[in-house]
Amino acid sequence: MLCTPFVLLFSLWFGSNAVNMQRIKSMFYHAYNSYLDNAFPYDELRPLTCDGQDTWGSFSLTLIDALDTLLVLGNRTEFQRVASLLQDTVDFDIDVNASVFETNIRVVGGLLSAHLLAGRAGMELEPGWPCSGPLLRMAEDAARKLLPAFQTPTGMPYGTVNLLHGVSPTETPVTCTAGVGTFILEFAMLSRLTGDPTFENAARRALRALWKTRSDIGLVGNHIDILSKKWVAQDAGIGAGVDSYFEYLVKGAIMLQDEELLNMFQAYDQAIQNYTRFDDWYLWVQMHKGTVSMPVFQSLEAFWPGLQSLLGNLDSAVRTFQNYYSVWRQFGGLPEFYSIPQGYTVDKREGYPLRPELIESAMYLFRATGDHTYLQLGFDALESIERIAKTPCGYASVKDLRDHQLDNRMESFFLAETIKYLYLLFDPTHFLHGGGTEGDGSWEEGGDGGQCVLGAGGFIFNTEAHPLDPAALYCCSRHAQDHQELRDILLSLSQPDGRSKPPAKQTEDPPPNPSDSIALKPGEKRTPPLLSCPVQPFNARLSIFGQVFTDNT
Ligand code: DMJ
């Protein structure tokens, strides 16, 4: 390739892609090795005290979340070692209250993705892969633990489930919107690979129920009572508590070629553009009236330009990205909340827990435009994180971007997402970008009798940056059909008159069975759940931002 003076200048100033990729690898191993040395088998590393803690469960979460990143960085031997280690050590039969949402996106998503990448990682594959395999069985096992949460009259899930006992009878019925609508990618993939439709049906039933609750002006709020279908927090926006619901409508539509999901998103998008968008910022509005309730930008919203670029809506994506990037430049990171009218951070939300969203958008936009602004953001992020967040033991969440105080926490998404998207931003020919580029465009045959081709096209990232191969969806239908036939034969053999009954019709809306929800025994200990979408009403949490409220309804 010719080196134009601009490209040369850029490389001199920002470092070449190869140099940046090497720096990102060092960043990964500094954190990863420290997690293994000091924190495993706990969920997370505590980077200030150099020890570990369980946070979202008790399943070595950081290791599950980081597994596919190892392969992204090209480390096949460590991927193989960790995949085996997890099979030997992780047990989901535990008396732990877990977030249904977080367990799905991090654990089920992480294992599914690792399962689909196992061939490329050089793992020994069992016959029938990708329709079977140990990592798939683990993903299924984890997902099955979540199913009791979906056994509700509406089909919308509870936010928390006890992995051993099911939903507690005292569990709050208030779930955030993302906690209802962020399952279709993992659950549909699981169903199509295993041939068991239960997962996909549960995710679809929840999505359809949620869709019916939108307001007359086409918006959804932030927290809903999943039993009464009443909106408990009526702030509509694209950030915390809602974000990945919209993401999964788009990505679900793409992955499953599903028009129903796309239509839902497009209807929402129209309302979002009409009521919440101002100067390419997105505000929070009252879901029934459309009046502004909070003129705030939340760092979680920074995924939006990337999502828009997936839909080809580039102009708007670029402008919104520029707004968000200006906030990054102001603080050297994205504060959790930023008051748009005041142009400053919001009280008690000045932190940056090393989130990936702006880098994620930069990755998509760089691929779509080739504009080096996005590499510059990547370079800025690399520099900032090294300078502000690095500790002898890993990388710490920034408690306050104004004075760079740190928190003793390194969330698992730092290795799963932030580092992965950074690396992919600087590696435009990576196999995860698809397109069968030179040298690494290899694909694998799989399924029964090698009937399917994997890895030949692009990947869809779940909301925790775990890549899913859409081609795998078509690998196992034959397999599922065989299973059904086998089931029918076995059923017919078990009939006294040897005749088979017609297979029961799979209903979209399975009737709820309250007794399926296994209660905690009286007096049993419950640890309070750590939800990303806390269960208290949204307004209560936001009352501390009094100064940015313009509408208190
Ligand atoms: C991740 O767990 C996921 O990206 C989720 O959708 C939102 N929050 C974090 C990262 O910020």
Boltz pocket constraint, residues with backbone or C-beta under 6 A from the ligand:
constraints:
  - pocket:
      binder: B
      contacts: [[A, 243], [A, 244], [A, 300], [A, 355], [A, 356], [A, 357], [A, 413], [A, 417], [A, 463], [A, 464], [A, 465]]
      max_distance: 6.0
